[in-house]
């Protein structure tokens, strides 16, 4: 008898009331067999209330509400722990602001069945990044610098659209990633590589947010560079 595949799609959110309904409905449209985990850091814009309302019609929604903003890294670590404790085979993480297209979820699942770690890349053939101006330049240059310094054969380090084959990642946990904030996403790739799991890039289209406000502080760019330097000296 073939074991049923359990898939968890996770997103962390803070003040995403304008986007969360469309995201959830699109996840269920393109990957109806999946469960959804949302960690909300007590959004004052009533994101939580929208999710609770949707949960009445979509039973696969799981909601964790934290008392205050505790950081993206801690949310992702909690989601990884949740996937292990609830016996999920595959975990896919994505942003809540509609910058990641749920229609690409099936491609993640297809590739995760054969790979330990799959990352959605804007910077390989077939990938696109629709950001503009200084944000696009910083993203492109930043990822090139990280690749050059880390010597890891990967073109994308900073997007959160990625997947984990929990069954294959034996001995790996996001708790082992020391970087915090947005540097956490870079640090996760470092940790996957350090533990010698394969990294599979697949092309994605990254759309710029249409509703709501970006929550990436400009200081995060400096923090990422500092964490990159720390990584160099630790090698």
Backbone as numpy.savetxt, mean C-alpha at the origin, in Angstrom:
# Nx Ny Nz CAx CAy CAz Cx Cy Cz
-8.97 -31.86 -2.31 -9.82 -30.65 -2.31 -8.94 -29.40 -2.31
-9.20 -28.46 -3.23 -8.40 -27.25 -3.35 -8.77 -26.28 -2.23
-7.75 -25.79 -1.54 -7.98 -24.84 -0.45 -8.50 -23.50 -1.00
-9.52 -22.95 -0.36 -10.07 -21.67 -0.78 -9.05 -20.55 -0.55
-8.86 -19.71 -1.55 -7.92 -18.61 -1.45 -8.57 -17.42 -0.75
-7.93 -16.96 0.31 -8.47 -15.81 1.05 -7.64 -14.57 0.73
-8.32 -13.54 0.23 -7.65 -12.32 -0.19 -8.16 -11.14 0.64
-7.23 -10.35 1.14 -7.58 -9.16 1.91 -7.03 -7.93 1.19
-7.91 -6.95 0.94 -7.50 -5.66 0.39 -7.57 -4.64 1.51
-6.47 -3.94 1.72 -6.38 -3.02 2.85 -6.11 -1.59 2.40
-6.75 -0.64 3.11 -6.41 0.76 2.94 -6.49 1.48 4.29
-5.58 2.40 4.50 -5.61 3.27 5.68 -6.23 4.59 5.27
-7.03 5.17 6.12 -7.65 6.44 5.71 -7.75 7.44 6.85
-7.71 8.70 6.43 -7.93 9.82 7.33 -8.55 10.93 6.50
-9.77 11.30 6.83 -10.51 12.32 6.07 -10.66 11.95 4.59
-11.24 10.79 4.34 -11.49 10.33 2.97 -12.97 10.10 2.72
-13.83 10.88 3.38 -15.28 10.70 3.24 -15.74 10.88 1.80
-15.03 11.71 1.03 -15.43 11.97 -0.36 -15.03 10.84 -1.30
-14.11 9.98 -0.87 -13.56 8.96 -1.77 -13.88 7.53 -1.37
-14.15 7.29 -0.09 -14.15 5.92 0.42 -15.27 5.06 -0.15
-16.44 5.63 -0.42 -17.54 4.83 -0.96 -17.22 4.29 -2.35
-16.70 5.16 -3.22 -16.35 4.72 -4.57 -15.25 3.67 -4.52
-14.25 3.88 -3.65 -13.16 2.91 -3.54 -13.69 1.53 -3.15
-14.50 1.47 -2.10 -15.02 0.20 -1.62 -15.87 -0.49 -2.69
-16.74 0.24 -3.34 -17.60 -0.36 -4.36 -16.81 -0.84 -5.57
-15.74 -0.12 -5.91 -14.89 -0.55 -7.04 -14.07 -1.79 -6.68
-13.62 -1.86 -5.42 -12.90 -3.07 -4.99 -13.80 -4.29 -5.13
-15.05 -4.15 -4.67 -15.98 -5.28 -4.75 -16.39 -5.58 -6.19
-16.38 -4.57 -7.05 -16.71 -4.77 -8.45 -15.63 -5.58 -9.15
-14.37 -5.22 -8.92 -13.28 -5.86 -9.65 -12.71 -7.09 -8.94
-12.91 -7.19 -7.63 -12.41 -8.35 -6.89 -13.46 -8.77 -5.86
-14.60 -9.28 -6.34 -15.73 -9.54 -5.45 -15.47 -10.58 -4.37
-14.50 -11.46 -4.59 -14.22 -12.51 -3.60 -13.39 -12.02 -2.41
-12.89 -10.80 -2.50 -11.99 -10.30 -1.46 -12.73 -9.77 -0.24
-12.01 -9.76 0.88 -12.44 -9.02 2.06 -11.74 -7.67 2.04
-12.31 -6.71 2.73 -11.72 -5.36 2.78 -11.47 -4.99 4.23
-10.26 -4.51 4.49 -9.93 -3.99 5.82 -9.63 -2.51 5.69
-10.29 -1.70 6.51 -10.04 -0.25 6.53 -9.65 0.13 7.95
-8.53 0.83 8.06 -8.12 1.37 9.35 -8.26 2.88 9.27
-9.16 3.41 10.08 -9.45 4.85 10.09 -8.94 5.46 11.39
-8.17 6.53 11.26 -7.60 7.18 12.45 -8.53 8.27 12.98
-9.79 7.88 13.22 -10.78 8.77 13.83 -10.96 10.06 13.02
-11.20 9.90 11.73 -11.36 11.04 10.82 -12.47 11.98 11.27
-12.20 13.26 11.41 -13.25 14.20 11.82 -14.28 14.48 10.73
-14.01 14.07 9.48 -14.97 14.35 8.40 -16.03 13.25 8.25
-16.11 12.36 9.24 -17.12 11.30 9.29 -16.89 10.20 8.25
-15.63 9.95 7.92 -15.30 8.80 7.07 -15.83 7.53 7.71
-15.63 7.40 9.01 -16.05 6.20 9.75 -17.54 5.93 9.56
-18.36 6.98 9.67 -19.80 6.80 9.54 -20.20 6.29 8.15
-19.50 6.78 7.12 -19.77 6.31 5.76 -19.46 4.82 5.62
-18.33 4.41 6.22 -17.92 3.00 6.14 -18.93 2.12 6.88
-19.36 2.55 8.06 -20.34 1.78 8.84 -21.64 1.63 8.05
-22.04 2.68 7.35 -23.25 2.63 6.53 -23.10 1.62 5.39
-21.92 1.63 4.73 -21.65 0.71 3.63 -21.59 -0.73 4.12
-21.13 -0.90 5.33 -20.98 -2.24 5.91 -22.33 -2.95 6.02
-23.40 -2.21 6.06 -24.74 -2.80 6.14 -25.08 -3.57 4.86
-24.52 -3.14 3.74 -24.80 -3.83 2.47 -23.63 -4.67 1.97
-22.40 -4.40 2.48 -21.23 -5.17 2.07 -20.61 -5.80 3.32
-20.96 -7.03 3.55 -20.57 -7.69 4.80 -19.06 -7.95 4.91
-18.36 -7.95 3.77 -16.92 -8.26 3.78 -16.06 -7.09 4.28
-16.67 -5.97 4.61 -15.91 -4.83 5.13 -15.56 -5.06 6.59
-14.30 -4.87 6.91 -13.83 -4.92 8.30 -13.24 -3.55 8.64
-13.70 -2.95 9.71 -13.28 -1.59 10.07 -12.60 -1.58 11.44
-11.42 -0.98 11.47 -10.72 -0.73 12.73 -10.59 0.78 12.88
-11.11 1.34 13.96 -11.01 2.78 14.20 -10.05 3.01 15.36
-9.03 3.82 15.12 -8.07 4.15 16.17 -8.40 5.53 16.75
-7.93 5.79 17.93 -8.32 7.01 18.65 -7.82 8.29 17.99
-6.69 8.21 17.31 -6.08 9.42 16.74 -5.14 9.02 15.61
-4.57 10.01 14.92 -3.61 9.73 13.86 -2.38 9.07 14.45
-2.06 7.89 13.99 -0.94 7.13 14.53 0.10 6.77 13.47
-0.10 7.24 12.26 0.91 7.02 11.22 0.58 5.89 10.28
0.94 6.09 9.01 0.69 5.09 7.98 1.42 3.79 8.25
2.66 3.90 8.73 3.45 2.70 8.96 2.78 1.78 9.97
2.26 2.36 11.07 1.63 1.54 12.10 0.34 0.91 11.57
-0.37 1.62 10.71 -1.60 1.06 10.12 -1.28 -0.14 9.24
-0.24 -0.02 8.43 0.13 -1.13 7.55 0.65 -2.32 8.34
1.37 -2.07 9.41 1.84 -3.17 10.26 0.67 -3.89 10.92
-0.31 -3.13 11.35 -1.51 -3.71 11.95 -2.27 -4.55 10.92
-2.35 -4.06 9.69 -3.05 -4.79 8.62 -2.32 -6.10 8.30
-1.00 -6.06 8.29 -0.23 -7.28 8.01 -0.47 -8.30 9.11
-0.47 -7.84 10.34 -0.72 -8.71 11.49 -2.14 -9.29 11.41
-3.08 -8.45 11.03 -4.49 -8.88 10.88 -4.60 -9.98 9.83
-3.88 -9.83 8.72 -3.96 -10.82 7.64 -3.41 -12.17 8.09
-2.36 -12.15 8.90 -1.79 -13.40 9.41 -2.75 -14.06 10.39
-3.22 -13.28 11.35 -4.08 -13.83 12.41 -5.41 -14.36 11.87
-5.85 -13.81 10.74 -7.13 -14.24 10.16 -6.96 -15.15 8.95
-5.73 -15.69 8.81 -5.44 -16.75 7.82 -5.70 -16.34 6.37
-5.36 -15.09 6.03 -5.42 -14.68 4.64 -4.17 -15.17 3.90
-4.36 -15.54 2.64 -3.23 -15.99 1.82 -2.53 -14.82 1.14
-3.34 -13.85 0.70 -2.81 -12.71 -0.04 -3.30 -11.41 0.60
-2.39 -10.45 0.70 -2.72 -9.11 1.20 -2.33 -8.09 0.15
-3.28 -7.24 -0.24 -2.99 -6.15 -1.18 -3.29 -4.84 -0.48
-2.33 -3.91 -0.53 -2.50 -2.61 0.12 -2.60 -1.52 -0.95
-3.39 -0.49 -0.65 -3.57 0.59 -1.62 -4.00 1.87 -0.89
-3.89 3.01 -1.59 -4.30 4.28 -1.03 -5.82 4.42 -1.08
-6.34 5.26 -0.20 -7.79 5.46 -0.12 -8.28 6.64 -0.95
-7.36 7.36 -1.60 -7.73 8.61 -2.27 -8.04 8.45 -3.76
-8.21 7.20 -4.21 -8.52 6.87 -5.60 -7.36 7.08 -6.56
-6.15 7.23 -6.03 -4.98 7.33 -6.90 -4.59 5.96 -7.45
-5.04 4.89 -6.79 -4.79 3.52 -7.23 -6.09 2.93 -7.78
-6.04 2.42 -9.00 -7.24 1.94 -9.69 -7.54 0.49 -9.30
-8.70 0.23 -8.68 -9.05 -1.14 -8.29 -9.15 -2.12 -9.47
-9.29 -1.62 -10.69 -9.38 -2.55 -11.82 -8.07 -3.31 -12.02
-6.99 -2.85 -11.36 -5.70 -3.53 -11.46 -5.53 -4.63 -10.40
-6.52 -4.77 -9.51 -6.41 -5.75 -8.42 -6.24 -7.18 -8.92
-6.95 -7.55 -9.97 -6.84 -8.92 -10.47 -5.46 -9.23 -11.01
-4.78 -8.22 -11.55 -3.41 -8.43 -12.01 -2.47 -8.66 -10.82
-2.75 -7.98 -9.70 -1.98 -8.24 -8.48 -2.18 -9.69 -8.03
-3.42 -10.12 -7.98 -3.72 -11.49 -7.53 -3.03 -12.51 -8.42
-3.13 -12.32 -9.72 -2.51 -13.24 -10.69 -1.01 -13.35 -10.44
-0.35 -12.23 -10.23 1.10 -12.24 -10.03 1.50 -12.70 -8.64
0.65 -12.45 -7.65 0.96 -12.88 -6.29 0.92 -14.40 -6.13
0.19 -15.07 -6.97 0.14 -16.54 -6.88 1.49 -17.17 -7.18
2.34 -16.44 -7.92 3.65 -16.97 -8.29 4.81 -16.24 -7.62
4.53 -15.12 -6.93 5.60 -14.29 -6.37 5.33 -13.95 -4.91
6.40 -13.71 -4.16 6.29 -13.37 -2.74 5.77 -11.96 -2.55
6.29 -11.03 -3.36 6.00 -9.60 -3.17 5.82 -8.97 -4.53
4.71 -8.27 -4.71 4.40 -7.61 -5.98 4.18 -6.13 -5.71
4.86 -5.28 -6.49 4.71 -3.85 -6.29 4.23 -3.20 -7.59
3.22 -2.35 -7.46 2.72 -1.62 -8.62 3.67 -0.49 -8.97
4.17 -0.51 -10.19 5.21 0.45 -10.58 4.71 1.44 -11.64
4.98 2.71 -11.37 4.68 3.77 -12.33 5.80 3.93 -13.34
6.96 3.34 -13.04 8.17 3.67 -13.78 8.77 2.48 -14.52
7.90 1.55 -14.95 8.31 0.51 -15.88 7.42 0.61 -17.11
7.75 -0.14 -18.15 6.95 -0.10 -19.38 5.49 -0.43 -19.08
4.60 0.42 -19.53 3.18 0.23 -19.30 2.65 0.99 -18.10
3.55 1.46 -17.23 3.15 2.22 -16.06 3.05 3.70 -16.37
2.21 4.41 -15.61 2.04 5.85 -15.82 1.91 6.55 -14.48
2.43 7.75 -14.41 2.25 8.59 -13.24 1.63 9.90 -13.71
0.41 10.18 -13.26 -0.32 11.35 -13.74 -0.17 12.56 -12.84
0.75 12.50 -11.88 1.06 13.69 -11.09 1.70 14.73 -12.00
1.70 15.98 -11.55 2.25 17.05 -12.38 3.26 17.88 -11.59
4.05 18.63 -12.34 4.95 19.62 -11.74 5.99 19.03 -10.80
6.21 19.74 -9.69 7.28 19.37 -8.77 7.05 18.01 -8.11
5.78 17.63 -7.90 5.49 16.33 -7.28 5.95 15.20 -8.19
5.71 15.33 -9.48 6.14 14.31 -10.44 7.65 14.23 -10.50
8.30 15.39 -10.57 9.77 15.42 -10.64 10.38 14.78 -9.40
9.87 15.16 -8.22 10.41 14.61 -6.97 10.21 13.10 -6.89
9.06 12.62 -7.37 8.78 11.19 -7.34 9.73 10.43 -8.26
9.87 10.91 -9.49 10.74 10.23 -10.46 12.19 10.23 -10.01
12.69 11.40 -9.64 14.09 11.53 -9.23 14.32 10.74 -7.93
13.39 10.84 -7.00 13.52 10.13 -5.73 13.67 8.64 -5.92
12.82 8.06 -6.75 12.89 6.62 -6.98 14.17 6.21 -7.71
14.65 7.06 -8.62 15.92 6.78 -9.29 17.08 6.80 -8.30
17.06 7.78 -7.39 18.13 7.88 -6.38 18.10 6.67 -5.45
16.91 6.30 -5.00 16.79 5.14 -4.11 17.32 3.88 -4.80
16.96 3.69 -6.07 17.44 2.52 -6.80 18.96 2.53 -6.92
19.53 3.68 -7.25 20.98 3.80 -7.42 21.71 3.51 -6.11
21.22 4.09 -5.02 21.89 3.95 -3.73 21.72 2.55 -3.15
20.51 2.00 -3.26 20.24 0.70 -2.64 20.77 -0.48 -3.45
20.99 -0.26 -4.76 21.44 -1.32 -5.66 20.41 -2.44 -5.78
19.16 -2.13 -5.52 18.08 -3.12 -5.65 17.48 -2.99 -7.04
17.28 -4.11 -7.70 16.76 -4.10 -9.06 15.25 -3.89 -9.05
14.88 -2.65 -8.77 13.47 -2.27 -8.68 13.37 -0.80 -9.07
12.31 -0.44 -9.77 12.15 0.95 -10.24 11.17 1.76 -9.41
10.49 1.10 -8.50 9.45 1.74 -7.70 9.61 1.36 -6.23
9.74 2.36 -5.37 9.95 2.12 -3.95 8.91 2.79 -3.07
8.17 3.75 -3.60 7.39 4.63 -2.73 5.87 4.50 -2.85
5.36 3.77 -3.83 3.92 3.61 -3.90 3.46 2.57 -2.88
2.24 2.75 -2.36 1.70 1.78 -1.40 0.85 0.71 -2.08
0.71 0.79 -3.41 -0.07 -0.22 -4.14 0.83 -1.44 -4.33
0.68 -2.42 -3.47 1.59 -3.56 -3.45 0.89 -4.77 -2.84
1.45 -5.93 -3.08 0.83 -7.15 -2.59 1.82 -8.08 -1.93
1.33 -8.82 -0.94 2.16 -9.75 -0.17 1.53 -11.14 -0.23
2.33 -12.13 -0.62 1.89 -13.51 -0.53 2.27 -14.01 0.86
1.33 -13.99 1.76 1.60 -14.32 3.16 2.16 -15.73 3.31
1.68 -16.65 2.48 2.15 -18.04 2.56 3.62 -18.17 2.18
4.06 -17.37 1.21 5.44 -17.46 0.75 6.42 -16.65 1.61
5.92 -15.60 2.27 6.80 -14.70 3.03 7.05 -15.23 4.45
7.57 -16.44 4.52 7.85 -17.08 5.80 9.02 -16.36 6.49
8.81 -15.93 7.72 9.86 -15.22 8.44 9.89 -13.72 8.18
8.94 -13.23 7.40 8.87 -11.79 7.11 7.68 -11.19 7.84
7.88 -9.99 8.37 6.77 -9.23 8.96 7.07 -7.75 8.81
6.04 -6.95 8.56 6.25 -5.51 8.43 6.75 -4.88 9.73
6.57 -5.56 10.86 7.11 -5.05 12.12 8.62 -4.92 12.09
9.27 -5.65 11.17 10.74 -5.60 11.06 11.22 -4.36 10.31
10.31 -3.63 9.67 10.68 -2.41 8.95 10.83 -1.28 9.96
12.01 -0.68 10.02 12.30 0.33 11.04 11.91 1.74 10.62
11.87 1.99 9.32 11.51 3.33 8.84 10.06 3.64 9.18
9.78 4.90 9.42 8.41 5.31 9.77 7.89 6.33 8.75
6.63 6.72 8.92 6.05 7.69 8.00 6.04 7.15 6.57
6.22 8.03 5.61 6.20 7.60 4.21 7.47 6.87 3.81
8.55 7.02 4.59 9.77 6.26 4.35 9.55 4.77 4.57
8.49 4.44 5.29 8.15 3.04 5.57 8.01 2.24 4.28
7.46 2.85 3.22 7.25 2.11 1.98 8.57 1.75 1.32
9.51 2.67 1.35 10.86 2.39 0.88 11.50 1.29 1.74
11.36 1.43 3.05 11.95 0.47 3.97 11.40 -0.93 3.81
10.14 -1.04 3.42 9.54 -2.36 3.19 10.23 -3.08 2.05
10.50 -2.37 0.96 11.21 -2.97 -0.18 12.61 -3.40 0.26
13.27 -2.57 1.06 14.60 -2.93 1.58 14.52 -4.23 2.37
13.51 -4.36 3.22 13.38 -5.54 4.08 13.06 -6.79 3.26
12.19 -6.67 2.27 11.88 -7.80 1.39 13.16 -8.26 0.69
13.94 -7.30 0.20 15.19 -7.63 -0.49 16.21 -8.23 0.47
16.30 -7.66 1.68 17.28 -8.16 2.66 17.02 -9.61 3.02
15.75 -9.98 3.06 15.40 -11.36 3.39 15.33 -12.26 2.16
15.78 -11.69 1.02 15.98 -12.45 -0.22 14.69 -13.04 -0.81
13.58 -12.33 -0.61 12.35 -12.69 -1.31 12.32 -11.95 -2.65
11.69 -12.58 -3.64 11.69 -11.95 -4.96 10.75 -10.76 -5.00
11.11 -9.78 -5.81 10.31 -8.57 -6.00 9.82 -8.55 -7.44
8.52 -8.53 -7.62 7.92 -8.51 -8.95 7.24 -7.16 -9.16
7.66 -6.43 -10.19 7.02 -5.17 -10.54 5.95 -5.39 -11.61
4.80 -4.77 -11.43 3.78 -4.78 -12.47 3.38 -3.33 -12.73
3.02 -3.00 -13.97 2.69 -1.61 -14.28 1.35 -1.17 -13.70
1.32 0.04 -13.17 0.06 0.65 -12.72 -0.01 2.07 -13.26
-1.20 2.61 -13.27 -1.41 4.04 -13.55 -1.73 4.72 -12.24
-0.93 5.71 -11.89 -1.14 6.45 -10.65 -1.83 7.76 -10.98
-3.05 7.92 -10.49 -3.83 9.14 -10.76 -3.65 10.13 -9.62
-3.58 11.40 -9.95 -3.49 12.42 -8.90 -4.85 12.55 -8.23
-4.83 12.79 -6.95 -6.08 12.93 -6.17 -6.96 14.04 -6.75
-8.27 13.76 -6.86 -9.23 14.76 -7.34 -9.99 15.42 -6.19
-10.26 14.65 -5.13 -11.03 15.17 -4.00 -10.21 15.04 -2.72
-10.42 15.98 -1.82 -9.68 15.95 -0.57 -8.30 16.57 -0.73
-7.52 16.50 0.35 -6.21 17.15 0.39 -5.12 16.13 0.62
-4.02 16.26 -0.13 -2.88 15.37 0.08 -2.34 15.54 1.50
-1.97 14.41 2.11 -1.52 14.45 3.50 -0.02 14.19 3.63
0.70 14.29 2.52 2.15 14.06 2.58 2.86 15.36 2.95
3.40 15.47 4.16 4.11 16.70 4.54 5.40 16.83 3.73
5.76 18.08 3.40 6.99 18.28 2.63 8.22 17.77 3.39
8.14 17.77 4.71 9.26 17.27 5.52 9.51 15.79 5.29
8.50 15.08 4.77 8.67 13.65 4.54 9.74 13.38 3.49
9.91 14.29 2.54 10.94 14.12 1.52 12.31 14.13 2.18
12.50 15.07 3.09 13.77 15.15 3.83 13.96 13.90 4.69
12.89 13.46 5.34 13.01 12.27 6.19 13.38 11.04 5.37
12.82 10.93 4.17 13.15 9.80 3.31 14.62 9.81 2.92
15.13 10.98 2.60 16.55 11.10 2.25 17.44 10.72 3.44
17.04 11.18 4.63 17.81 10.84 5.84 17.80 9.33 6.06
16.64 8.71 5.91 16.54 7.26 6.09 17.33 6.50 5.04
17.41 7.07 3.84 18.21 6.46 2.79 19.69 6.50 3.16
20.14 7.63 3.71 21.53 7.74 4.16 21.83 6.77 5.30
20.89 6.64 6.21 21.06 5.69 7.31 21.21 4.27 6.76
20.40 3.95 5.74 20.47 2.63 5.12 21.85 2.37 4.50
22.43 3.41 3.87 23.74 3.27 3.26 24.80 2.93 4.30
24.79 3.66 5.40 25.83 3.49 6.41 25.67 2.21 7.21
24.46 1.65 7.21 24.23 0.39 7.92 24.72 -0.81 7.12
24.89 -0.61 5.80 25.29 -1.73 4.93 26.75 -2.12 5.16
